[in-house]
Amino acid sequence: MIPAMSTSAPAGPNTSSASQRFRSALASVAGIAWRLLVVVAGIALVGYLLGKVWFVALPVVLGLFVTTLLWPAARFLRSKKWPPALAAIAVVLAFLGLVIGVGAVIVVPVAAQAEEVTDGVSGGIASVQDWLAGPPLNLGDDQVGAALDEGLAKLQEKAGDIVGIVLGGISTVGNALITLVLILTLVFFYLKDGPRFLPWLERQSGSRAAPHVAELGRRYYVSLAKFMHTQVIVGLIDAAFIGVGLLLVGVPLVLPLVVLTFIGAFIPIIGAFVAGGVAVLVALVSEGFVAALIVLAIIIVVQQLEGNVFAPILQGKSLQLHAAVVILAVIAGGNLAGITGAFLAVPVAAIVAITWRYVREQLGDDTTSSGEPSETTTATPPTTLNTGTTAGTDRASKTARGSGSAAGRRPGRRPR
């Protein structure tokens, strides 16, 4: 009986090699996927731990930002043979004096024109009442008075909540003062012992990781310094344009408003809102409704230029980030952590970019040195490719040749 012949063709070598390549590619993708999961889990864990100790981590970070601005002055004093502690104390005290001086620039003109501002507020309220009484609302004085009485009654009902809010604000101010004192203390130690920090970190990192830790730490610090210097430039641009606009409109208290605008540039979102709101309010009570609208338009234009043009371009160039990356980082940071997240978003993005570029540099060096090796590189270890070892090998070979030739001579005869 003749057995039945199989109709299926045997698998060829091409089919097995394709299957092997597919399995290899799938294994590579799986390896990359679980590594990415580990990285994401590590980032989430770090974020969770930072959230638990944020009340301590925030002064540390803000102290570093202030230190990047004050370190040039401390370095100058140290170069003049000042002791590190004395130089740090002098710079911190000068910084405190500057802060107090800025406060005086804001408070003293306002106090001097308090009567004028009060009269302006009264006039502004009267103008608002006249506007409500005129078309198109046509509200009578009785209706306006009834609305005010109703508002006062609601305020009295919510008196307990208002007291709680005020007490909470006082508690917040107390916490802010404690944080400020802690920041200044950390700044003093940063200025005094900062140059010894990276060497100490190198010693704690081990011989293999020490060079990488030192280089990354240096790059991180340079990036933070560039960010703060860029913020100073952006604040000066905002203050200059808004100050010129206020002068053209004829708004009083220009200098305090300019200083407040400069300070607000360091606080994302709320800083510009508060500074602009104060400027509009001063324009309203001093120059009228039309002047307030003009000031509002000027502030909106300047803030839009600052947020969408000046800051992304300047920060992108100084931190080697694209302007779109800066904008997206600020939006993401603001959504995740509010004002603090918006402020820290760009430095965090810069640190991530620096780390990524450094890893690529190291991988590039490793690929270059461990790529397709030639026969000579394979035969000779890299540690022996130096002048001293090569010279020693040449001397040894010459000695060996000399010994061999001397051994081949007949004894008793001196060489010519």
C-alpha positions in Angstrom: 0.0 0.0 0.0 1.5 3.3 -1.1 1.4 6.0 1.8 -0.3 9.3 1.1 1.9 12.1 0.1 1.9 15.4 2.1 0.7 18.4 0.2 2.2 21.0 2.6 5.7 22.3 1.7 8.3 22.2 4.4 9.2 25.5 6.0 12.2 27.0 4.3 15.1 28.9 5.9 13.5 32.3 5.0 10.4 31.6 7.1 12.4 30.6 10.2 14.7 33.6 9.9 11.8 35.9 9.6 10.1 34.4 12.7 13.4 34.7 14.6 13.7 38.4 13.6 10.1 39.0 14.7 10.7 37.4 18.1 13.9 39.4 18.5 12.1 42.6 17.7 9.2 41.8 20.0 11.7 41.0 22.8 13.4 44.3 22.3 10.1 46.3 22.3 9.1 44.4 25.5 12.4 45.3 27.2 12.1 48.9 26.3 8.5 49.0 27.5 9.2 47.6 30.9 12.2 49.9 31.3 9.9 52.9 30.5 7.4 51.6 33.1 10.2 51.5 35.7 11.3 55.0 34.8 7.7 56.3 35.0 7.2 54.5 38.3 10.4 56.1 39.7 9.3 59.6 38.6 5.9 59.1 40.2 7.6 57.9 43.4 9.9 60.9 43.5 6.9 63.2 42.9 5.0 61.5 45.7 7.9 61.8 48.2 8.4 65.5 47.2 4.8 66.1 47.9 5.1 64.7 51.4 8.2 66.9 52.2 7.4 69.9 50.0 7.3 72.3 52.9 11.0 71.5 53.3 11.9 71.0 49.6 10.4 74.4 48.5 12.8 76.6 50.7 15.7 74.5 49.5 14.8 75.1 45.8 14.0 78.8 46.3 17.2 79.3 48.2 19.1 77.9 45.2 17.3 80.4 42.9 18.3 83.3 45.2 21.8 82.0 45.5 22.3 82.0 41.7 21.6 85.8 41.8 23.8 86.5 44.8 26.8 84.2 44.1 28.6 86.6 41.7 28.8 89.2 44.5 29.9 86.6 47.1 32.5 85.3 44.6 33.8 88.9 44.1 34.3 89.4 47.9 36.0 86.0 48.3 38.4 87.0 45.5 39.3 90.0 47.6 40.5 87.7 50.4 37.2 88.0 52.4 36.5 85.0 54.6 33.7 82.9 53.2 31.4 83.4 56.2 31.9 87.2 56.2 31.3 87.4 52.5 28.1 85.4 52.8 26.8 87.6 55.7 27.6 90.8 53.8 25.8 89.6 50.7 22.8 88.4 52.6 22.5 91.7 54.5 22.9 93.7 51.3 20.1 91.6 49.8 17.9 92.3 52.8 18.6 96.0 52.5 17.7 95.9 48.9 14.4 94.2 49.7 13.6 96.7 52.4 14.5 99.5 50.0 12.2 98.2 47.3 9.4 98.0 49.9 10.1 101.6 50.9 9.9 102.6 47.2 6.5 101.1 47.0 5.1 102.1 50.4 6.4 105.7 50.8 4.9 107.2 47.7 1.6 105.5 48.3 1.5 106.8 51.9 2.4 110.3 50.6 -0.5 110.3 48.2 -2.9 108.4 50.4 -5.3 111.4 50.6 -5.2 111.8 46.8 -5.9 108.1 46.4 -8.7 108.2 48.9 -10.4 111.1 47.1 -10.0 109.2 43.9 -11.6 106.1 45.4 -14.6 108.2 46.6 -14.8 109.9 43.2 -14.6 106.5 41.5 -17.5 105.2 43.6 -19.6 108.3 42.8 -18.9 107.9 39.1 -20.0 104.2 39.3 -23.2 105.3 41.0 -23.8 107.9 38.3 -23.2 105.3 35.6 -25.6 102.9 37.2 -28.3 105.6 37.4 -27.9 106.5 33.7 -28.8 104.6 30.6 -29.0 101.8 29.8 -29.5 100.5 33.4 -31.4 103.6 34.8 -31.2 102.5 38.4 -32.5 105.0 40.9 -30.7 106.0 44.1 -33.1 103.9 46.1 -32.4 100.8 44.1 -28.6 101.4 44.4 -29.0 102.0 48.2 -31.1 98.8 48.5 -28.4 96.8 46.6 -25.7 98.2 49.0 -27.8 97.3 52.0 -28.4 93.8 50.7 -24.7 93.4 50.2 -23.9 94.7 53.7 -26.5 92.2 55.1 -24.8 89.3 53.3 -21.4 90.5 54.6 -22.8 90.4 58.1 -24.2 86.9 57.6 -20.8 85.7 56.4 -18.9 87.5 59.1 -17.7 84.3 60.7 -16.4 83.0 57.4 -14.6 86.3 56.8 -13.0 86.1 60.2 -11.8 82.6 59.4 -10.4 83.7 56.0 -8.6 86.6 57.7 -7.1 84.3 60.4 -6.1 81.9 57.7 -4.5 84.7 55.8 -2.6 85.7 59.0 -1.5 82.1 59.4 -0.4 82.0 55.8 1.6 85.2 56.3 3.2 83.7 59.4 4.2 80.6 57.4 5.5 82.8 54.6 7.7 84.7 57.1 9.0 81.4 58.5 9.8 80.2 55.0 11.5 83.5 54.2 13.8 83.2 57.2 14.6 79.6 56.3 15.4 80.6 52.7 17.8 83.4 53.9 19.5 80.9 56.2 19.9 78.4 53.4 21.2 81.1 51.1 23.9 82.0 53.7 25.1 78.4 53.9 24.9 78.0 50.1 27.1 81.1 49.7 29.5 80.1 52.5 29.9 76.4 51.7 28.6 76.1 48.1 32.0 75.4 46.5 32.5 72.5 48.8 29.2 70.8 48.0 30.1 69.2 44.6 33.4 67.7 45.9 31.5 66.3 48.9 28.9 64.8 46.6 31.6 63.3 44.4 33.1 61.6 47.5 29.7 60.2 48.4 29.0 58.9 44.9 31.9 56.5 44.4 34.7 56.5 41.9 32.6 55.4 38.9 29.7 57.8 39.3 31.7 60.8 40.8 32.6 62.4 37.4 29.1 62.2 36.1 27.6 63.6 39.3 30.0 66.5 39.3 29.4 67.3 35.7 25.6 67.1 35.9 25.6 69.2 39.1 27.6 71.9 37.4 25.3 71.9 34.4 22.2 72.0 36.6 23.5 75.0 38.5 24.5 76.9 35.3 21.0 76.2 33.9 19.3 77.6 37.1 21.5 80.7 37.0 20.6 81.3 33.3 16.9 80.9 34.1 17.1 83.5 36.9 19.1 86.0 34.8 16.5 85.6 32.0 13.7 86.2 34.5 15.4 89.5 35.5 15.6 90.5 31.9 11.9 89.7 31.3 10.9 91.6 34.4 12.8 94.6 33.3 11.2 94.5 29.9 7.7 94.3 31.4 8.4 97.1 33.9 9.9 99.3 31.1 7.0 99.0 28.7 4.2 99.3 31.3 6.0 102.2 33.0 6.2 104.1 29.7 2.5 103.4 29.1 1.5 104.7 32.6 3.6 107.8 32.0 1.9 108.5 28.7 -1.6 108.0 30.2 -0.6 110.2 33.2 -1.3 107.7 36.0 0.2 108.6 39.4 2.4 106.3 41.4 4.3 105.2 38.4 7.5 104.2 40.2 5.8 101.9 42.8 3.7 100.3 40.0 6.9 99.7 37.9 8.6 98.1 40.8 5.6 95.9 41.5 5.5 94.8 37.9 9.1 93.9 38.0 8.6 91.8 41.1 5.4 90.2 39.6 7.5 88.9 36.7 9.1 86.3 39.1 5.6 85.0 40.1 3.9 83.3 37.1 0.2 84.1 36.4 -0.7 85.7 39.7 2.2 88.2 39.7 1.1 89.7 36.4 -2.5 89.6 37.5 -1.9 91.4 40.8 0.4 94.0 39.3 -1.9 94.7 36.4 -4.9 94.9 38.6 -3.3 97.4 40.9 -2.3 99.6 37.9 -5.8 99.5 36.5 -7.3 100.4 39.8 -5.0 103.3 40.3 -5.8 104.6 36.8 -9.5 104.2 37.5 -9.6 106.2 40.7 -7.2 108.9 39.5 -7.8 109.4 35.8 -11.2 107.9 35.1 -12.8 105.0 33.3 -11.2 105.6 29.9 -7.7 105.8 31.3 -8.3 102.6 33.1 -9.3 100.9 29.9 -6.2 102.2 28.1 -4.0 100.9 31.0 -5.8 97.6 30.9 -5.2 97.3 27.1 -1.5 98.2 27.6 -1.0 95.6 30.3 -2.8 92.9 28.3 -0.6 93.6 25.3 2.6 93.6 27.3 1.7 90.5 29.2 0.8 88.6 26.1 4.1 89.6 24.4 6.0 88.7 27.6 4.3 85.3 28.0 4.2 84.2 24.3 7.2 86.0 22.8 9.9 87.4 25.1 10.0 84.8 27.8 9.8 81.7 25.6 12.5 83.1 23.2 14.9 84.3 25.9 14.4 81.2 28.1 14.7 78.9 25.1 18.0 80.4 24.0 19.5 80.6 27.4 18.3 77.1 28.4 18.6 75.5 24.9 14.9 74.8 24.8 12.5 75.5 22.0 10.0 78.2 22.7 7.1 75.8 22.3 8.6 73.5 24.9 8.8 76.4 27.3 5.1 77.3 26.8 3.9 73.7 27.1 6.1 73.2 30.2 4.5 76.3 31.9 1.0 75.2 31.0 1.6 71.6 32.3 3.3 72.9 35.5 0.5 75.3 36.2 -2.1 72.6 35.8 -0.2 70.1 37.9 1.0 72.3 40.8 -0.5 75.8 40.4 1.6 78.9 40.7 4.6 77.0 42.1 4.4 74.5 39.3 4.3 77.2 36.7 7.4 78.9 38.2 9.4 75.6 38.5 8.2 74.1 35.1 10.9 75.7 32.9 13.9 74.9 35.2 12.6 71.3 35.6 12.2 71.0 31.8 15.8 72.4 31.4 17.1 69.8 33.9 15.4 67.0 32.1 16.8 68.2 28.8 20.3 68.5 30.3 20.2 65.0 31.7 19.0 63.6 28.3 21.7 65.4 26.4 24.4 64.2 28.8 23.2 60.6 28.6 23.3 60.8 24.8 26.8 62.2 25.0 27.9 59.3 27.2 26.2 56.8 25.0 27.7 58.4 21.9 31.2 58.1 23.5 30.5 54.5 24.4 29.2 53.7 21.0 32.3 55.3 19.4 34.7 53.4 21.5 32.8 50.1 21.5 31.4 50.1 18.0 32.6 47.9 15.2 36.1 47.2 16.4 38.9 46.7 14.0 41.4 43.8 14.2 44.1 46.0 15.6 41.8 47.3 18.4 40.7 43.8 19.2 44.2 42.5 19.4 45.6 45.3 21.5 43.9 46.3 24.8 43.1 50.0 25.0 45.2 50.3 28.2 48.4 49.4 26.4 48.0 52.0 23.7 50.1 54.7 25.4 53.5 56.0 24.9 55.1 54.7 28.0 53.9 51.1 27.5 54.9 51.1 23.8 58.3 52.4 24.6 58.8 49.8 27.3 57.7 47.1 24.9 60.2 48.3 22.3 63.0 48.4 24.8 62.1 44.9 25.9 62.2 43.6 22.3 65.5 45.3 21.6 66.9 43.8 24.8 65.7 40.4 23.7 67.2 40.8 20.3 70.4 41.9 21.8 70.5 38.9 24.1 69.7 36.6 21.2 72.5 38.0 19.0 74.9 37.9 21.9 74.0 34.3 22.6 74.7 33.4 18.9 78.2 34.7 19.0 81.1 32.4 19.7 82.6 32.8 23.1 86.0 34.4 23.5 85.6 36.9 20.6 84.7 40.5 21.1 82.2 42.1 18.7 83.6 44.7 16.4 
